[in-house]
Amino acid sequence: MKHTILLSFSLLSLLSLTACKETISPSPVIKNVVPAIFPDYTGVTVPSSIAPLNFKVMEDYDKIDVIIKGNQSGAIHIQDKNYAKIPPKAWSRLLNENKEGTLEVTVSVKQSGEWIQYASFPIHISPYPIDYGLAYRLIAPGYEVYGKMGIYQRNLSNFTQTALIENTLMPGTCINCHSFCAGNPERMSLHLRYEYGATILTNGRETALYNTKTAQTFSPCVYPYWHPSGKYIAYSVNRTQQVFHEAKGERVEVIDLQSDVVIYNVEANELFSCPQLKSENTFETYPSFSPDGYTLYFCSTESKLLPEEYDKLQYSLCSIPFDPMSGTFGTEVDTLINAREVNKSISHPRPSYDGKYLMYAWADYGNFLIWHREADLCLYDLQTGRRRELTEVNSPDADSYHSWTANSRWFVFGSRRIDGLYTRPYIASIDEQGRVSKPFLVPQEDPSYYETSLYSFNVPEFITGPVKINVREIEEKALSKKRIQMGYKTP
């Protein structure tokens, strides 16, 4: 009797589900082409924990009908007037039932009373897990005056976005340079600029605000990168100028008039450096530690007459040995990629945590590549020394500001490929053989979000769990203007 009742309930549910959807039979018009959808999720590879890939068809229609089938089991049938709004629970179940498999997506639209069915397209499900979420800055276009901005976190398994800190707490403040120790949400470095300037450091138990400007450095610290031990943080100190182009198609140029690299000893509360990272004849910037902690990567260029020779600045990719036990550097700088040889300028080097690759961005000149349409992502093999452009993910507009997951199987980057104005976050996978998948735009509940939002996603970085900070404590300490002074240790 139990089985009969369950079967009857199941049939009733199926009939009810079917009844609420309009049938597209008996003879829809067949188009043997994949539909143009936004975001473009055709043929992408996604983790099994990603939020629903809601999308719309890029043409006028009265109704959309979508069937998503797993190659192992399960299916979802959606019909809506606006866009393919995928039920989260059914989507999660379908992904997990078909892990390491492929979903087949069939899209039909109703136009002027007639149904049109497109060719199906695949969505591949990766065997590699992805980190909990992303942290990023949302910032509206602006130059000298800052409107509302903040650092936010997003849970990648759903659409939940929460603010870590917003400058509405301290009006006029620029909030930037968020960084985590290998994605650890309990170890964060974050900068406040201008009237309430400070560097915020968290260690999971305490939050402290520091003054990083010392008598031995010409500016406060920026561009942080944590040592894997959590004992050190590499920073750049920069004297930066913003200039504007007169020509159409180019807007802003940001250049460093001076820059050095320094290391912060967290336990000793001291900054230190070495002559190779602090030269008057060269600019050093964008430091990052190797996963084993014994190498510091950075970008370097010869100084120029600025701002007149701004387009002559081309940064090479360099490295120097570092001993984390003694906190000392080697004597020789190794140039991994010479800017003169490739006639490119390199920026933002980020090693994968498995030690296999170093990802960087390059453009014709400069190091603020978000303003360079020609900026592309490249991959440097740390075992072989070979380099290649990541044609699988690059676009005709600026691609930069990338970050790795803890397992080194995914990376996120910022791209302006949609409209050339706003930076949006894209994710791609890379397997053990170095094969890179087609990138996908981080999904939003409403796929029109990216077409209507007036904010750029700046410096997206993976986090392995939710970040928990006491915003009221930070506000109170920031407004008090009391700071812990960082020291400087001269070798």
N, C-alpha and C positions, 0 to 999 in steps of 0.2 A: 504494500500500500504506500509506503514511503516513497519508493521509486516512482510510482504512478503520479503522486502529488508533485514531486520535483520535476518530472518530465512535463506535466501539464503547465507548471509555472514557467518552465523554460520556454515552451512553445508560445505561451501567452506573451512573455516578454519580447520574444523575437517578432511576433506579429505586431505588437504595439510599437516596437522600434521601427519596423518597416513601414507601418502606417503613417508615421510622422514625417517620412521622407518621400518626396515626389519621385516616381519612377522615371528613368531616362530612356526606357525601352519604348517601343520595340525597335526603332531604327535611328539612332543618333547619327549625326554627320561625323564621320571619322577623319581626323587630321593626323597624318602619320609624322607628326613633329612633336617634340617635347614642348610643353607650354612655357612661355616666358613668365616666370614667377618672381616675386619679390618678397623676401630675400631669395636669392638664387641658391636653393638647396638641392638642385639636381646633381646627382652623382657625388655628393659629399660623403665624408667619413666622419662619424660622430661617436662620442663615448656613450655607453649604455645608461649613463645617469643624466644626460642632458635634458633640459626642459623641452617641452613640445616645440617643434619647428613650424610654428604657425606662419602661413604665407598667403599671398593673394596673387591672382593672375593679372598680368599687366595689360589689360584691355577692359572695356566696358562689358558688364554682364548683369543679368538680373538675379542669378543664383549660381552658386558653385557647389559641385558635388565631388567629393574626394573619397577614394577607397585606398586604404593602406594595408597591404598584406605582408605577413611575415613569410619567409621561405621555409620556416620550420613549423610555425603554428600562429594562429591568431589573425585578426583583421579588425580594422576600424573603418566605419562608414560615417562620413560627415557631410552635412548639407547645410548651407548657410547663405544668407543674402550678401554678406560682406566679404568674408575671407575664411580660409580653412582654419577653424578654431578647434584644435585637437584636444580632446578630453585628457587632462594630465594623468589620471590613474590608468586609463586604458593605454595611453602612450607608454608609460613606465613599464607596464606589464608586457606590452608588445616588444619593447626593447630588450627586456631581460629574457623573454622566451626565445628571442632570436639573436642572442649575443654571439658575436663573431660571424653573423650571417648578414642577410640583405633584406631590406624592405622594398616592396614594389609599390609605387605610388601612381595611381591612375586618376587623372583630373578631367572633369567635364564641366562645361559652363552652359548656362541657358541664356540665349540671346534672341530677343524678339519671338519668344515662344518656342524656339527650337534648341534642342540640346546638341552640343558639339563636344566630342570626346577626343582627347589628345593621346599621343603615345605615352606609355608608362615610362617612368624614370626610377632609378635605384637610389636608395640611401643605405650606405654601408655602416655596419655597427662594428666598431673597433674592439679588439680584445683588451686594449689597454685602458685602465681607469684614468680618470682625470681628477685634478685637485678639487677641493670643495667649491672654490669660487674665485672671483676676481676682486681686486681693489683698484680704483682708478680715480682720477680727478675729473669732475664735470666742470667745464669752464665755457662761458660764452665768449664769442669773439670780442677782443678788447686789446688795447695797447698800453696806454698809460693809466687809465682808470679801470679798476676792477669792480665788476658787479658781483652778483652772487656766485660763489663757487664753493666747492667742498671736496673732500675725499669720501668716497662711497664704497660700499662692498656689495657684491651681488652673489647670491647663491645660484650656481649654475644648474642645479637640478630643478629649480623652479624660477619664478619671476620676481622673487623678493629682493628688493634693493633697499639698503638702509644707509643712513649717513653716519660716517665716523666722526667727522667734524666739519662744520660749515663756517664761512667767514661772517655770517650774520651775527655770530657771537662777538666778533671783533671787527666791526665795519671798516672797509678799506684795506683789510689784510689780504695778502696773497698767500694761499696755502699750496705748498708744492713739495716735490721730491719725497714722496712716500716710498719707503723701502722696508722689506722684511727679510729676516735671516732665513734664506732658503725656503721662503713661503711660510715660516712660522708666525702665526698671528700674534704670538705673545712677545715677539721681539720686533719692534718697529722704530724707524727713524722718520721724522716728519718735520718739515720746515714751515715756520711762519715768517713772513717778510714785512718790512716797513715798520709802522709805529709799534706794533707788538711783536717785533722780531724775536725769534727763538728757534732752537732746535728741540723738538720733543722726542724723548727716548722712553720706551717702555720695555720692561723685562718680564711682564706677566704678573708682577706683584706691585710694582711701583711705576709711577710716571713722573718724570722730572723734566724741567725746562732749562736749557743751557744757553749761555752766550758763547758762541764758537769763534768770535772775533778776538784775536790775540795781538799783542804787540809785534809778533813775528809773522803774522799773516795779514794780507791786505784786504781781506773780506771775510764774512762769515762762510761757513762750510755749506756746500751744496752737493748734489749728485751722489748720494750715499750708496755704498755696497758693502754688505756684511761679510766678514770672514766666516767660514763655515763653523768655526768654534764658538762664534758669538763674542769672542774676546776683543776683536778689533772691528772698526768700520773705516773703510776707505772713503775719503771725501775729495772733492775738488774745491779750490777757492778760486773765484773768478771775478774779474772786473768786466762787466758786460755792457754793451751799448746796443741800442735798437735804432735802426735806420729804415727809411722807406724808399722803395723803388718808384721811379717816375713812369717806367714802361708798363703798359697793360700786361696782365697775365702774371705779374709778380707784385707782391704787396710789401712784405716785411722781410728785412734781413736782421738777424740777431748775431752779433759777433762778440768774441772775447778779446778785449784789449790786453788782457793779462790773465794767466791761469797757471796754477800749480796743483799738484796732488799731495795730500797729507793723509796720515793714518791716525785714527783715534784709538787709544788704549782705554777700553771701557772701564776696566778695574782701577787703573791709575788716574783716570780723568785727565789724560795728557794727549796732546797732538804731537806728532813728530813726522819728519820727512827725511830726505837725503838729497844730495846735490843733483842726482840724475832726475829727480822729480820736481826740482825747484830751481829752475834755471831762468835767468833773465833773457837769454837768447832764444828760448823755445817756450811754447805753450803746451802744458800737459793737462789732460782732462779726462773725464769719463772712466774712472778706475773700476776694476772688478777683480775679485780674487778667483783663482782656480778652485775647483771643488776639493782638492787635497790641501789647500791653504798655503802652498809653497811657491806660488807664482802670483804676481800682480800684473794684470793687463791694463793698458791705458792707451790713449791716443795722444799723438805729439806732432807738432808742426813748428817750423822755424818762424820766428816773429817777423812781422811785416809792418810797413807804414800804414797805420789804420786811422780812420776807416777807408782811406783812399784805395788801398790794395786788398780790400775785403775778399775779392774773387780770386786772389792768389793764395789764400789759405787752404792748404790741403794737408789733412792729418793722416799720419801713418799709424798702423797698428803695432804696438810695441809691448814688450814684457820685461820684467825684472824679477830675479829670484827674491823670495822673502822667507825669512826664518821665523815662524810664529812663536818658537820657544824663547828666542832672545829679542824678538821684535826688531830685527835688523835686515837690511837689504844686501843683495849681492852688489858687485861693482860694475857688472856689464849689463847694458841694455840690449836686448835682442829685438831687431825689427822684423816682425813676422810678415807684414805686407808694407812695402815701400810705396808711399803715395805717388812719388815721381814715376815709378815704373808702371803703375796702373792708371795714372792720370786721373785719380779719384781721391776723394776725401772720406775718411772712415770715421764712424761715430758709433757710440753706444755698444761696445763689445760685451756680449753676455755668454759665458760658457755654459754648456749643458751640465747638469749635475752628475752625469755619469762620466764626465771627463772626455767625451769623444769629440765634441764639436764646440766651436765658438761662433755664435751668430753675431753679425754686425750689419749696420746699414752703411751705404755709401752714396755719395752724390758728386757733382762736379767740383764743388768746393764747400768750405765751411763745415760746421759741426752741429748747427741747429737745423737738422734735416727735415723737420716737420714743415718748414717753409719752402722746401725744394721739391718741385713736382717730379724731378727725375730720380728722387731718392728710392733706392731699392734695397731689399734684404739679401744678404749673402751668407754663405756657410763656409767656415774654415775647418778642415779636418785636422784636429790636433795631433793625430797619430801620423798622418802622411804629409801634412803641410799643403795639401791640395785645397783649392778654393773654388767655389762656383756660385753663380747667381741663382737665387731661388725663383726660377721662372715659373714654378708651379703656383706661387702665391703672389708674385709681384704684379703690379698694375701700372697703367699710364700715369697715375698720380702718386703722391707721396706715400711710401710704405716705410714705417720705422717704429721705434719704441716697442721692443719685443721683450718677452719674458718666457721662461721655461717652467713646466711643471716639475714637481719633485722627482718624478720617475723619468724625466727627459723624453717622454713620448709625445708630448704636446707642446705647442708654443702659441702664444697670443701676440698680436701686433696691432698697431694702429694704422689705419689706411683712410685716405681721402678719396677713394675711387668712386664713390657714389656721385658727389657733386663738386669735388675740388675745394670745398670750404670747410667741412666738418670732419673730424677724425672719428671713425667708428672702430670697434674692436672685432677682429677676426681671429678665428682659431683654426689651426691645422695640426695634423698628426705627422709624426716621423717615426718609421719603424727601425729595427735593428740594422737593416741594410741601408738606411739613409733615404728611403723612398718617402716622399712628401705628398700628402693628399691635397686635394682641392680645399681651399679655406672656406669656412662658413661664418657668416655674420652671427654674433651672439644673439640668440633668439629673444624676442620680446613678445609679450602677450598680444599686443596689437602690432601687426607687421608694418603699419604706417608710422610707427613711432619714430623711426630714423628719418622719415621724410618731413616730419613736423617739429621735431626737437631742435632747439636752438643752442644745444650744448655739444661740445666735443668731449670724447672720451680720451683723456690725456694720460699717458703712461700706464696702460693696463698691466697689472702684475698678479700672478697667481698667488693664492693663499690656501693653506691646507686645512683651515678651519675658520670659523667666524672670529672676527676681531672684537675684543671686548675692552673698551676703554671708558673711563669716567669723564664724560664730556664736561660736566660741571666743575670737576677738579681742574681740568685743563683751562677752562674759561677763567676760573678764579685766579689761577697762577699766571695766566697770560695777561689779564687786565692789571694785575698787581705790578707787572714789569720787574718782578724779582727773578733773577736768573742765577743759575750756578755757573760760575766762570770756568771754562776749560783752560787748562794749563798748556804750556808748550815746552817740550823737552828738546833741548839743543844737543845734537850728537857730540 
